[in-house]
Amino acid sequence: MNKKVVVGLTTAAAFSAVLMGGNNAHAEEATTNKMTTDGSISFFSESTPGGGPFQRSLVLAYVPTTFDFGNHDVAATATAATYKQEFGTNEDGTPKTAVKQYLAVSDDRADKKNGWSVKATLNEFQNTATDDKGVSTVTKLDKAELSFNLGTAQKYNIDTKLSDAAKPATPTPAITADNALSAMTPTQLAYYAASPATVTLVAGATKEVEVLDYATQTQSEATTLAVAKEVSSVQLKVKDHSNVKDKKFTSKVNWTLAEDPAI
């Protein structure tokens, strides 16, 4: 009996559309005016590790931690616009350099003949506002599209014994560590040839989109423990800005790994 391995992970994605403007307070005699200004800060790692166990298993090892598209001043009459992923700003206000994010799969199966694939869907980008009577209103970005590029497949080894003993179990070494990733042979690269170079996910679509594919083999491959692809050029296309003023929209990317039947 063929064993199915399905692992689901999510990546949070946030988009804010804000009509810029200051808060005005008009002080009158014998009147006290109070107002507030919200502040926020976020900290995140480049890629989130999966939980294992990794020995003799097929698991999602890493997915990008977050996709953030910043705050934007846009006219309500704007139709379609595309926003690039942002990584915050430096102290002088200049944008930070993009960090590397990865999608990675650990394949430590004794028999690697069975193929597998990673697929993804994108939840609706939504904003939920609650009024003073407790009534909630949900606004959506209609058919927003998230797209990204996937780099060449690279391989890396996982110390499975150490990983499975750790609590929680995480793959080691980190794929962003120096010299952790190495080039595959032409034969190994051919295993992933069916994987797309660019992926587009439509918010709210229920059909899964293939992101990374390992082809079914006629013989077992024993040398590749894990494969990683860099996720880059992440963009969000918003088609309608008529109802985005002062709203922050959030979504999730849902990643699923499943093993294919043996030939």
C-alpha positions as CSV (number, residue, x, y, z in Angstrom):
1,M,0.0,0.0,0.0
2,N,1.3,3.4,-0.9
3,K,1.6,5.8,1.9
4,K,0.2,9.3,1.3
5,V,2.0,12.2,2.9
6,V,0.1,15.4,3.0
7,V,1.5,18.4,4.9
8,G,-0.2,21.9,4.9
9,L,1.5,25.1,5.9
10,T,0.3,28.7,5.6
11,T,2.1,31.9,4.8
12,A,0.6,35.1,6.0
13,A,0.3,37.8,3.4
14,A,-0.7,41.4,4.2
15,F,-1.7,44.4,2.0
16,S,-2.7,47.8,3.2
17,A,-4.4,50.5,1.1
18,V,-4.4,53.8,3.0
19,L,-5.6,57.2,1.8
20,M,-2.9,59.3,3.4
21,G,-3.8,62.3,5.7
22,G,-3.2,63.6,9.1
23,N,-5.5,63.6,12.1
24,N,-6.8,67.1,12.8
25,A,-7.7,68.4,16.2
26,H,-9.4,71.8,16.7
27,A,-9.0,73.2,20.2
28,E,-11.7,75.5,21.6
29,E,-11.7,77.4,24.8
30,A,-12.6,75.3,27.8
31,T,-12.6,72.1,25.7
32,T,-10.3,69.2,25.9
33,N,-9.5,67.3,22.7
34,K,-8.0,63.8,22.7
35,M,-7.0,61.8,19.7
36,T,-4.9,58.7,19.1
37,T,-2.4,57.6,16.5
38,D,-1.8,53.9,16.0
39,G,1.7,52.5,15.8
40,S,2.9,49.0,14.9
41,I,6.1,47.1,14.2
42,S,6.7,43.6,12.8
43,F,9.6,41.2,13.1
44,F,9.9,38.1,11.0
45,S,12.3,35.5,9.7
46,E,12.8,34.9,6.0
47,S,11.5,31.3,5.9
48,T,9.5,29.3,8.4
49,P,10.7,25.7,9.1
50,G,8.3,22.7,9.1
51,G,8.0,20.5,12.2
52,G,9.2,17.1,11.0
53,P,9.9,14.2,11.8
54,F,12.3,14.1,8.9
55,Q,13.9,10.6,9.1
56,R,12.4,8.3,6.4
57,S,9.7,10.9,5.7
58,L,8.6,13.3,3.0
59,V,7.7,16.7,4.6
60,L,7.5,20.4,3.8
61,A,10.8,21.8,5.3
62,Y,10.4,25.6,4.7
63,V,7.9,28.1,3.2
64,P,8.2,31.9,3.1
65,T,7.2,33.4,6.4
66,T,5.3,36.4,5.2
67,F,4.5,38.5,2.1
68,D,4.1,42.1,2.9
69,F,3.1,44.7,0.3
70,G,3.2,47.9,2.4
71,N,1.0,50.9,2.8
72,H,-0.1,52.9,-0.3
73,D,-1.8,56.2,-1.1
74,V,-4.1,55.4,-4.0
75,A,-7.1,57.1,-5.6
76,A,-10.5,55.4,-5.3
77,T,-10.9,55.7,-9.0
78,A,-7.8,53.6,-9.7
79,T,-8.5,50.3,-11.5
80,A,-5.6,47.8,-11.6
81,A,-2.3,48.3,-9.9
82,T,0.6,45.9,-9.0
83,Y,2.5,46.2,-5.7
84,K,5.9,44.6,-5.0
85,Q,6.8,42.8,-1.8
86,E,8.4,45.0,0.8
87,F,10.9,44.3,3.5
88,G,10.5,47.3,5.7
89,T,12.7,50.5,5.9
90,N,16.0,51.5,7.3
91,E,16.4,54.3,9.9
92,D,16.9,56.8,7.1
93,G,13.7,55.8,5.5
94,T,15.2,53.9,2.6
95,P,13.8,50.5,1.7
96,K,15.6,47.5,3.2
97,T,17.3,45.1,0.8
98,A,15.2,42.1,-0.1
99,V,15.9,38.9,1.9
100,K,16.0,35.4,0.4
101,Q,12.9,33.3,1.0
102,Y,12.6,29.6,0.2
103,L,10.2,26.8,-0.5
104,A,11.9,23.5,0.5
105,V,10.9,19.8,0.8
106,S,12.8,17.2,2.8
107,D,12.7,13.8,1.0
108,D,14.4,11.2,3.2
109,R,12.3,8.3,2.0
110,A,14.2,5.0,1.7
111,D,12.5,4.6,-1.7
112,K,12.2,7.8,-3.8
113,K,10.4,6.2,-6.8
114,N,7.1,7.8,-5.9
115,G,6.7,11.3,-7.2
116,W,5.3,14.2,-5.2
117,S,4.1,17.8,-5.7
118,V,3.6,21.0,-3.7
119,K,0.5,22.9,-4.6
120,A,-0.9,26.2,-3.3
121,T,-4.1,28.2,-3.0
122,L,-4.6,31.8,-1.9
123,N,-7.4,32.9,0.5
124,E,-9.4,36.0,-0.2
125,F,-7.8,39.3,0.8
126,Q,-10.2,40.6,3.4
127,N,-10.7,43.5,5.8
128,T,-13.1,43.2,8.7
129,A,-14.4,46.3,10.4
130,T,-16.7,46.3,13.5
131,D,-18.8,49.4,14.3
132,D,-19.7,50.6,17.8
133,K,-22.8,48.4,17.8
134,G,-20.8,45.3,17.2
135,V,-21.8,44.8,13.6
136,S,-19.0,43.5,11.4
137,T,-18.5,44.4,7.7
138,V,-16.2,42.4,5.5
139,T,-14.6,44.0,2.4
140,K,-12.7,41.9,-0.1
141,L,-10.2,42.7,-2.9
142,D,-12.0,41.1,-5.8
143,K,-9.9,38.5,-7.6
144,A,-6.6,39.8,-6.4
145,E,-3.6,37.9,-7.9
146,L,-0.4,37.0,-6.1
147,S,2.5,36.0,-8.3
148,F,6.1,34.9,-7.7
149,N,9.1,33.4,-9.4
150,L,10.8,30.2,-8.4
151,G,14.6,29.8,-8.8
152,T,16.6,26.7,-10.0
153,A,16.2,23.7,-7.7
154,Q,19.1,23.2,-5.3
155,K,19.9,20.5,-2.9
156,Y,20.9,20.4,0.8
157,N,21.3,17.8,3.5
158,I,19.4,17.6,6.7
159,D,20.9,16.1,9.9
160,T,17.8,14.0,10.4
161,K,18.9,12.5,13.8
162,L,19.5,15.9,15.3
163,S,16.3,17.3,13.8
164,D,14.1,14.5,15.1
165,A,15.6,14.8,18.6
166,A,15.0,18.6,18.7
167,K,11.9,20.0,20.4
168,P,10.3,21.2,18.3
169,A,12.0,19.3,15.5
170,T,13.4,21.6,12.9
171,P,15.6,20.9,9.8
172,T,19.3,21.6,10.1
173,P,21.3,23.3,8.8
174,A,19.2,26.3,7.9
175,I,18.9,26.6,4.2
176,T,20.1,30.2,4.4
177,A,23.3,29.2,6.1
178,D,26.6,29.6,4.2
179,N,27.2,26.7,1.8
180,A,24.1,24.9,2.9
181,L,22.7,24.8,-0.7
182,S,24.6,23.2,-3.6
183,A,23.9,22.7,-7.3
184,M,22.2,19.5,-8.5
185,T,23.5,17.3,-11.2
186,P,21.7,17.5,-14.6
187,T,20.1,14.2,-13.8
188,Q,18.7,15.5,-10.5
189,L,17.5,18.7,-12.1
190,A,15.5,16.7,-14.6
191,Y,13.4,15.3,-11.7
192,Y,12.0,18.8,-11.1
193,A,11.8,19.9,-14.8
194,A,8.0,19.9,-14.7
195,S,8.0,22.6,-12.0
196,P,6.8,26.1,-13.1
197,A,9.2,29.0,-13.1
198,T,6.4,31.5,-12.3
199,V,3.3,30.9,-10.2
200,T,0.1,33.0,-10.1
201,L,-2.5,32.4,-7.4
202,V,-5.9,34.0,-7.6
203,A,-7.4,35.0,-4.3
204,G,-10.4,32.9,-3.4
205,A,-9.8,30.2,-6.1
206,T,-10.3,26.7,-4.8
207,K,-8.3,24.9,-7.4
208,E,-4.8,24.2,-6.3
209,V,-1.9,25.5,-8.4
210,E,1.2,23.3,-8.8
211,V,4.3,25.0,-7.4
212,L,7.0,22.3,-7.1
213,D,7.0,18.9,-8.7
214,Y,9.2,15.8,-8.3
215,A,8.6,13.3,-11.1
216,T,8.0,9.6,-10.5
217,Q,11.2,7.7,-11.1
218,T,11.9,4.3,-12.6
219,Q,14.6,3.7,-10.0
220,S,15.2,5.1,-6.5
221,E,17.3,8.2,-6.1
222,A,19.3,8.0,-2.9
223,T,21.5,11.1,-3.0
224,T,19.1,14.1,-2.7
225,L,17.8,14.5,0.8
226,A,16.2,17.9,0.3
227,V,15.4,20.4,-2.4
228,A,15.0,24.1,-2.1
229,K,13.9,26.8,-4.5
230,E,14.2,30.6,-3.9
231,V,10.9,32.5,-4.0
232,S,11.4,35.9,-5.5
233,S,9.8,38.8,-7.4
234,V,6.6,38.5,-5.2
235,Q,3.9,40.8,-6.5
236,L,0.2,41.5,-5.7
237,K,-2.1,42.7,-8.4
238,V,-5.2,44.6,-7.1
239,K,-7.9,45.1,-9.8
240,D,-10.3,47.4,-8.0
241,H,-9.5,50.3,-5.5
242,S,-13.0,51.6,-5.2
243,N,-13.5,50.5,-1.6
244,V,-10.0,50.3,0.0
245,K,-9.7,53.7,1.8
246,D,-8.2,53.3,5.3
247,K,-8.4,49.5,5.1
248,K,-5.8,46.8,5.7
249,F,-6.4,43.5,3.8
250,T,-4.9,40.2,4.9
251,S,-4.8,36.7,3.4
252,K,-3.0,33.4,3.6
253,V,-1.2,31.2,1.1
254,N,-2.0,27.5,1.8
255,W,0.8,25.1,0.8
256,T,0.1,21.3,0.5
257,L,2.6,18.5,-0.2
258,A,1.3,15.2,-1.4
259,E,3.0,12.0,-2.6
260,D,2.0,10.5,-6.0
261,P,1.2,6.8,-6.5
262,A,4.1,4.6,-7.6
263,I,4.3,3.7,-11.2
